[in-house]
Amino acid sequence: MSAAQNAEPRILVLGIGNILWGDEGFGVRAVEEFHQRFRLPENVTILDGGTQGLYLVQFVREADYLLVFDAIDYGLEPGALKLVRDDQVPKFTGAKKMSLHQTGFQEVLSAADLLGQYPRKLALIGCQPLDLENWGGALTGPVQGAISGAVETARLLLEEWGVTCARRPGSPEAGERLLSNGIDHIGYERRGCDVAAIHEGV
């Protein structure tokens, strides 16, 4: 898919993962942090893709450029970040079945390609997880510590793509929320990752 001549490219910044499975939530938490830190132009969409799998095809088809945050098993030290681009991205999103959503996202890219509407530029900021088995648990220390670096990597990449990332005033914690209270990072941690309390809205 190509942008109209002289039009700004449509850019999607997407976080995928499951916040209920420890480090599997990295992608969602990273895109949440990115949204809290930066105000972006209208041609950039920020999206929590969660574990929606093929439901994300419509969003990918509409994007000229796609940037994805995800927990990826690169075989590196926990918390290590790695940026891969374009043709390398599908290989890493489907290299190992760490979770259902990764296979689903590889299928999303394949579906978009088959439909003839594939992003012209594609990038993946992946973080090596430590623990994917902690149901209801928070991110581990190494992965939590990698979020700031992931956000900065995304900023630099978007600026390379011609996007100005304007910092929001004040601290990220006080900024605009991408997720609703309770499942946002601050609310989730405050509740001690009590899944039952989150569903009850207390």
C-alpha positions as CSV (number, residue, x, y, z in Angstrom):
1,M,0.0,0.0,0.0
2,S,1.3,3.5,-0.8
3,A,0.4,6.9,0.4
4,A,-1.2,9.3,-1.9
5,Q,1.3,11.5,-3.7
6,N,2.5,14.3,-1.5
7,A,0.4,13.0,1.5
8,E,1.9,12.2,4.8
9,P,2.3,8.4,5.4
10,R,-0.2,6.8,7.7
11,I,1.8,5.4,10.6
12,L,0.6,2.8,13.2
13,V,2.5,2.4,16.5
14,L,1.3,-0.9,17.9
15,G,1.9,-2.8,21.2
16,I,0.9,-6.5,21.3
17,G,1.0,-8.9,24.2
18,N,-0.9,-10.2,27.2
19,I,-0.6,-8.0,30.4
20,L,-1.8,-11.0,32.5
21,W,1.3,-13.1,31.7
22,G,4.2,-11.3,33.3
23,D,6.7,-10.2,30.6
24,E,4.2,-11.0,27.9
25,G,2.8,-7.6,28.6
26,F,5.9,-5.7,27.5
27,G,4.5,-4.6,24.1
28,V,1.3,-3.2,25.7
29,R,3.3,-1.4,28.5
30,A,5.8,0.0,26.0
31,V,3.2,1.5,23.7
32,E,1.3,2.8,26.8
33,E,4.5,4.6,28.0
34,F,5.2,5.9,24.5
35,H,1.7,7.5,24.4
36,Q,2.1,9.0,27.8
37,R,5.5,10.6,26.9
38,F,4.7,12.0,23.4
39,R,2.1,13.9,21.5
40,L,2.1,12.9,17.8
41,P,0.8,14.3,14.6
42,E,-2.6,13.2,13.2
43,N,-1.1,10.8,10.7
44,V,0.2,8.6,13.6
45,T,-2.1,6.2,15.4
46,I,-1.2,4.6,18.8
47,L,-2.9,1.3,19.4
48,D,-2.9,-1.3,22.2
49,G,-3.3,-4.4,20.1
50,G,-3.3,-6.8,23.1
51,T,-4.0,-10.3,22.0
52,Q,-6.4,-9.4,19.2
53,G,-4.6,-11.4,16.5
54,L,-6.4,-11.4,13.1
55,Y,-8.7,-8.6,14.3
56,L,-5.7,-6.3,13.8
57,V,-5.6,-6.9,10.0
58,Q,-7.8,-3.9,9.3
59,F,-5.4,-1.6,11.2
60,V,-2.3,-3.0,9.5
61,R,-3.9,-2.7,6.0
62,E,-4.4,1.0,6.6
63,A,-0.8,1.7,7.6
64,D,1.9,2.8,5.3
65,Y,4.5,2.4,8.1
66,L,4.1,0.1,11.0
67,L,6.1,0.0,14.3
68,V,5.5,-2.9,16.7
69,F,6.5,-3.4,20.4
70,D,6.5,-7.0,21.6
71,A,8.2,-9.5,23.8
72,I,10.4,-11.6,21.6
73,D,12.6,-14.6,22.3
74,Y,15.8,-13.5,20.6
75,G,17.9,-15.8,22.8
76,L,19.5,-12.8,24.5
77,E,19.9,-11.7,28.1
78,P,16.5,-10.8,29.8
79,G,15.6,-7.2,29.1
80,A,17.8,-6.9,26.0
81,L,16.2,-4.9,23.2
82,K,16.6,-5.6,19.5
83,L,15.3,-3.7,16.5
84,V,14.5,-5.6,13.3
85,R,13.1,-4.2,10.2
86,D,11.0,-5.0,7.1
87,D,11.5,-8.5,5.8
88,Q,13.1,-9.7,9.1
89,V,10.0,-8.9,11.2
90,P,7.8,-11.8,10.3
91,K,10.7,-14.2,11.0
92,F,11.0,-13.0,14.6
93,T,7.2,-12.8,15.3
94,G,6.8,-16.4,14.4
95,A,10.2,-17.9,15.2
96,K,9.0,-19.6,18.4
97,K,5.5,-20.1,19.8
98,M,6.0,-18.3,23.1
99,S,2.3,-17.3,23.0
100,L,-0.8,-17.4,20.9
101,H,-0.7,-13.7,20.0
102,Q,2.7,-14.0,18.2
103,T,1.5,-16.6,15.8
104,G,-1.6,-14.5,15.3
105,F,0.4,-11.4,14.4
106,Q,2.5,-13.3,11.9
107,E,-0.8,-14.3,10.4
108,V,-1.9,-10.7,10.4
109,L,1.1,-9.7,8.3
110,S,0.6,-12.6,5.9
111,A,-3.1,-11.6,5.5
112,A,-2.3,-8.0,4.8
113,D,0.3,-9.1,2.2
114,L,-2.2,-11.5,0.5
115,L,-4.7,-8.6,0.4
116,G,-2.1,-6.4,-1.3
117,Q,-2.1,-3.9,1.5
118,Y,1.2,-4.4,3.3
119,P,3.1,-1.6,5.1
120,R,5.9,-0.1,3.0
121,K,8.1,0.2,6.1
122,L,7.9,-2.2,9.0
123,A,9.9,-2.3,12.3
124,L,9.8,-4.4,15.4
125,I,11.2,-3.3,18.8
126,G,11.4,-6.6,20.7
127,C,12.4,-7.2,24.3
128,Q,13.9,-10.5,25.6
129,P,11.5,-11.7,28.4
130,L,12.5,-13.4,31.6
131,D,9.2,-14.8,32.9
132,L,6.2,-15.7,30.7
133,E,4.5,-18.0,33.2
134,N,3.6,-15.6,36.0
135,W,-0.2,-15.4,35.7
136,G,-1.4,-12.0,37.0
137,G,2.2,-10.9,37.6
138,A,3.9,-7.7,36.7
139,L,6.8,-7.3,34.4
140,T,10.1,-8.6,35.8
141,G,12.8,-6.0,36.7
142,P,14.9,-6.4,33.5
143,V,11.9,-6.1,31.2
144,Q,10.4,-3.2,33.2
145,G,13.8,-1.5,33.0
146,A,13.9,-1.9,29.2
147,I,10.7,0.2,28.5
148,S,12.5,3.5,28.6
149,G,15.0,2.4,26.1
150,A,12.3,0.9,23.9
151,V,10.4,4.2,23.9
152,E,13.5,6.1,23.0
153,T,14.3,3.7,20.2
154,A,10.8,4.2,18.9
155,R,11.2,8.0,19.0
156,L,14.4,7.9,17.0
157,L,12.9,5.6,14.5
158,L,9.8,7.7,14.0
159,E,11.9,10.8,13.6
160,E,13.8,8.9,10.9
161,W,10.4,8.4,9.3
162,G,9.8,12.1,9.4
163,V,7.6,12.3,12.5
164,T,8.1,14.9,15.2
165,C,7.5,13.4,18.7
166,A,6.6,16.3,21.0
167,R,7.1,15.6,24.7
168,R,4.0,16.0,26.8
169,P,4.5,18.4,29.7
170,G,4.9,17.0,33.2
171,S,5.7,13.4,34.2
172,P,4.6,10.4,32.1
173,E,2.6,9.2,35.1
174,A,0.5,12.3,35.1
175,G,0.0,12.3,31.3
176,E,-2.9,11.1,29.1
177,R,-3.7,7.4,29.6
178,L,-3.9,5.0,26.6
179,L,-5.5,2.3,28.7
180,S,-8.4,2.6,31.2
181,N,-7.8,2.9,34.9
182,G,-7.4,-0.5,36.4
183,I,-5.5,-2.1,33.5
184,D,-3.2,0.8,32.9
185,H,0.3,0.1,34.2
186,I,0.0,2.3,37.3
187,G,-3.4,1.0,38.3
188,Y,-2.5,-2.6,37.6
189,E,0.7,-2.4,39.8
190,R,-1.2,-0.4,42.5
191,R,-3.7,-3.3,42.9
192,G,-0.8,-5.7,43.3
193,C,-1.8,-7.4,40.0
194,D,-5.1,-8.5,41.6
195,V,-7.0,-9.7,38.5
196,A,-10.2,-10.2,40.3
197,A,-10.2,-6.7,41.7
198,I,-9.5,-5.3,38.2
199,H,-12.5,-7.1,36.7
200,E,-14.7,-5.9,39.6
201,G,-13.5,-2.3,39.0
202,V,-12.5,-1.7,42.6
